[in-house]
Amino acid sequence: MNTGLAILLIVVALVAGLVGGFFLSKKYMMDYFKKNPPINEDTLRMLMMQMGQKPSEKKIRQMMASMKVQTEKQNKKK
């Protein structure tokens, strides 16, 4: 019985550690992406140039603003 109990406790601790680690890492990544968005103005400008468009500053600002609004909407849903 002691061996069975020990195995059960090990399995429960392993599952609890995996679930806890998942949620902690998810929260860390969400905070990281909020502080450091993966797409900035330079990246957007480079992408537009690669697609053959001439990026104007007004267009870049509009796209950044629309992405920011969309991100805030997604965060409010959660």
Buried (B, 14 or more C-beta within 10 A) or exposed (E): EEEEEEEEEEEEEEEEEEEEEEEEEEEEEEEEEEEEEEEEEEEBBEEBEEEEEEBEEEBBEEBBEEEEEEEEEEEEEE
